[in-house]
Amino acid sequence: MNPQTSRPIFVLGCPRSGTTLLQQMLHSHRRIAFPSETRFVHTSYEARHRFGDLEREWNRRALAEWITRGGDTKFRVLELDAEDVIEEIVKGPPTLGSALAIVFRAYARQHGKPRWGDKRPSYFRRVPMLRRMFPDAQFVHLVRDGRDAVSSLMRMPWFEGDIYAAALTWREAVDTGKRLAPRLGSGTFYELRYEDLVADPEPALVRLCAFLGEEYDAEMTKAYRHARRTVPSARKWHLRTHEEPNTRNVGAWRDRLKGWEADLVEHVLASRLLDHGYALSGAARPGAAELARFHRIAAHRWRSRHAHAVLDRFAQAREPNPVVSRVRGPVPVADRQDES
């Protein structure tokens, strides 16, 4: 275990798998600063070509102003001084990864912590992007019973898909995790189950901290105290973070999914559910029409992902600068501040 590690940490997983709970737990660690979703990492990467050669100071300034003042970047959730961050980016190394690392390091410094992380469920689709910018990063994949994740996702006011899209999102997330685990290795990629985290948080968090190279901090099991201060009550879908970890919603899919929905979800996810230790209920085989629609949507999604990957390879070939972060080492925390 290396108590001085400063590797970035990224939490990912299918939406509605408990990633916000895990983010709150990690932020409660005395050495790790973990903000709410910021939305400027992947958007900055996608917009990187518009800023041109970052060796030029005014281009770094344009990038910094876009990150801190962009309409949908959510920089404001960090509660940092935008002008200070802009100047730090302008004076920093001329790469996109460096600019993003500077923002997260400023957040960590504000909280008196030497290490930072970031959470976004859809990062499971963007691991290659993250590794291009942060090659030393560690990834934590949180997996929840696909039936519960799907049934919860279907209840979200912001989810625009249907039962087929929800099931495919979970399948894509766990399939990605299965590919990444051997490719990245046990020191870089770690997977844990939501059910284990909420049923008995301490041993699950002890193992997670060992992976991260950190000493376990008992405050992580009391993350609900921090969540009550930082997670708005208006986000009703995140109110469970205000409670002590519990298993009340484990298996809730039985009451939330209609009969045909439960049959479909369990059937198309069956082998993956078993791979992750989830018992099957013996659901009936879904109808041929439902299965055909599922497979049509799956094929369309595969083609879309493939096309996006091809376009990204072309975009990489036109980059004026490397994107890798040159900002390394622990965040200076000499002026430690109390948690807000």
N, C-alpha and C positions, 0 to 999 in steps of 0.2 A: 504494500500500500504506500502510495506516494502522497503525503499531505500537502505537497507544494505544487501539485499538478494544476495547470491552468487551461486545459483543453476545453474548447467550447462544447456545450451539451445541447443536443437537439432532441426534443420529445415529439414523437409522431404516432399516428395510428388512425384507424377509421374514426370519423366523427362520432361523437356520443359513446366513446370508449373510456372516458374518465381522464382524458389528458389535462383538463383544467384542474382537476383534483391533484394530479401528479405535479403539475406546474406549481401549485400552491405549496405542496409538500417540499419540493426542491427549493423554493424561495425561502422556506422557513429554516433551511440549513444555514448555519452561521457563516459559511464560506461561499455560498452560491446565490447569485442574484438572478431571478427568473421572472421577467415581466409578463404581463398579459399579451395576447396576440397583437403584434404591431403592424403587420401587413406591409412592411417596407423591404423585406429581404427579397422575396421572389419578384415583387414589382420592380424593384431597382435592377435586378438582374435582367428582367425582360426588357427594360427600357435603357439598358446600358449603352447602346449604340448612339443614342441621341446626345450623349454628353461628350462624345469625341475623345480626343487624346487627353487623358488625365494627367499627363506630364505638364500640361498647361494649367496654371493656377486658376484662371477664370473658369475652366471646365470643371475643376474640382469644386469650385464655389457653386456652380450651377447644380452639380450633383447634390452637394450638401443642402442647398436651399430646397431642392426637390424632395429630398428625404424628410427634412424638418417641416416643410410647409405644404407638401403635396396634399391634395384634398382627401385621399383615401389611405394614406400611409399609417395613420393612427400614431404618429410620433408623439402626440400630446399625452398619450397614456403613460409615457415614461416620466412626465413632469420634469423635464430637463430644460435648461435655458437654451433656446434654439441658437442664439447668437454665439454662445460659447462653443456649442457643438460644431457649428459651421466653421468657426475659426480653427478648431482642432482638426477638422477634416482637411481644410485648406492647407494646413501646415504638415499634414500627415503624408504617408507614402501614397504614390499615385496609382492605386488600384481600387477597384470596387470593393473587394473583400476587406481592404484596410479601412475604407470609409465606414462600412457597416460595423466592423469590429470596434471602431472608435466610438460609435453610438452606444453599443452594448457595454463597453468598458466604462463609459461615462455613467451609465445607469448603475453598474456595479459599484463604481467609486462613490456614487451618491449614497448607496446603502452600506458603504464601508465593507465591501466584500471583494475578495481577490479573483473571483471566477464568475463567468456569466453563462447563461443559456437562453434558449428561445424555444417556444412551443407553437406548433401549428399542425393540426391533424393531417392536412394535405401534404406535409413535408414527405410523407412516404412516397409521393410521386416525384419528389425533387431532391432526392439524396445525391444524384450525380452533380447537380448544381451546387449543393451545399459543400460537397467534397472538393469541387473545383476551387471554391473560395476559402474553405477551411479544412485543409487536408488532414489536420490533426484532430478533427472533431470526433466526439463520441455520440452515438445514437441510441436512444431508448425507445423501444417500440412497445406500446401498451396495447394488449389484446383483450377484448371483451367477447363473451359469448355472442356469436353473430346474430342470433335470434333476438337477444336483448338490444344489441346495437342497432339493428334494423328497426325494431319496433319503436325505439326511442327516437331514431332519426326521422321516422315518419310523423312524429308528433311535433317536430320543430317548425315554428312559423317561417324560418328562413330556408328550409329545405324545399326545393322546387321539383324534386324528382318523385318517382313513384316507387312501389315496392320492388320492382325489377332493378331500378337504379340503385336503391339502397343496398340490396343484396349484392350487387356487383361491386359496389364501393368497398364493402367489407371483404369480399373475396379478393379484390385487387390488393387491398392493404395486407392481408395475411400472406398472399402469394409473394408480394414484394418482400415481406419480412423473411420468408423462407429462402428467397434467392440471396438476400443481403447477408444473412447470418454467416454462411460459409465464406462468402466473398470478402467480407470485411474482417471477420475473425472475432474471437471472444473478447479481445481488448478494445474493440471499437463498436460492436453492435451487441445490444442486450435486449432481451424480450422478457416481459413479465405479464401476468394475467391480472386484469382488473379485479376479478373475484378474490384472488389471493391477497391483493393489496387492501381491500376493504374488510375481508374476514379477519385478518391478523396482520395489521400494518407493520408492526415492528420488525419481525423477521424478514418480510418482503423488502423493507427499506434498508435493513442491514445488508442484505445481499446486493441491493442496488448501489449502495454507497461503496461496497467493496469493489464493484465493477468500475465505479467512477474514480477510485483511488482516494476516497474520502473517509474520514472517521464518521461513524453514524452519529447523528444528532437527534436526540429524543424530541426536540421541538418539531420535527417533521410530522409527528403523529398529532400535533396540535395545530395543524395548518388552518383549521376552521376559524381560529381566532384571527388570523391574518385575512382570510377570505371575507369575514364579516366586515372588515374595514375597506376592502379593496374590490370586492365583486358586487356590483350594483344590484339591488333587489329587483330592479326592472328586468334584469336578465333571469327570468323565472327558470329557465332551463339550466342555470348554474347554481340555483339556490341550495342544492344538495351539498355544495362545498362549504356551506355555513354550518353544517352538522358534523359531529364526530363520524369517522368512517363507519359505515354499517352496510349490511347485506340486504336491506329492505327491498331493493329493486332487482336483486338477482332472481332471474326466472320470471320477471314481470311480463315477458313476451306472451306467456300463456293467457293472460287476460287482455293484452293489448292487440294482438294480431287476430284477424278473422281466421276461421278454419282453413280456408283455401290459401290464405297468405302464409300461415304457419306451415302448411304442407309444402308449399312451394319453396319457402326459405330453407326449411330443414333439408329438403331433398337436394337442392342445388348446392348447399354448403356442407352436406353430410360428411364427406371425407375430411374436410378441413376442420370441422368441429371436432371430430374424433382425434385428429392430429394434435389438437390443442387441449385435449382432455375433457371435452364436453360430451356428456352422454346424450344419445338420441332418444326422442320420445316415442318413436315408432309411428311417425306421421304417415298418412296415406300418400301414395304417389299422386302428384298433381296432374291436372288434365293436360292433354297434348297441346292445346292452344296456349296455355300458360307457359309450358316448357318451350314451345317454339318461339314465343315472343321473347322469353328470357335469352335464348341463344342468339336471336337476331340482334338484340340490343348489345349483347356481349361482343358479337362480331363487329358491330359498328364502333364500339369503344376501342377495340383492339386496333382497328384501322386508324382511328383518330390519334391514339397514342403513338403509333408508328409514324404517322405523318408529322406529328409534333417533334418527334425525336430527329427526324431527317432535317426539318427546318432548323432545329437547334444546332445541329452539326454545321450547317451552312453559316449560321450566325457566329459560331465560334471561330470559323475560318476568317471572318471579317473583323475580329476584335482588334482595335488599335493598341490595347494594353493587355497584359496579363490581368486576370481577375483575382488571383490568390492574395489572401491577406498577408501583409508583411508586419502586422502588429502581433507580436508574440509575447509570451511571458505573463505572469500574474498582474492583475490590476493593482497599482499603488494604492494602499489603504491606510496610509499614515494618519490621515485625518478622518478617523472612523466616525460615522454618524449613526445616530439611533434610527431604528426602523420607524417609518412614518405609520 
